[in-house]
Amino acid sequence: MLGGAVIAWRTIQVPTGPLLAAIGCGVVVAAGVGVVRARTAATSVERMQDEQVRRVTEAATAVEKAVVWAAEELCRGGGR
């Protein structure tokens, strides 16, 4: 972007004020797009992490149920 501004400044008679304003607007737009992309990426990572936590919780619940069942069977004498 800066290279294009320098080329335009050198080849076309563009006043410095509008050229600097255009560069400033370009930088602001690029920063805005970067913020939106970063926020989107962070949201995606957070969703994936929440899903992983849910899966681990479900697995722990399943293990707990299996252990309780096995303990009840052993107490009843089902392990003989």
Order of alpha helices (4+ residues) and beta strands (2+ residues): alpha-alpha
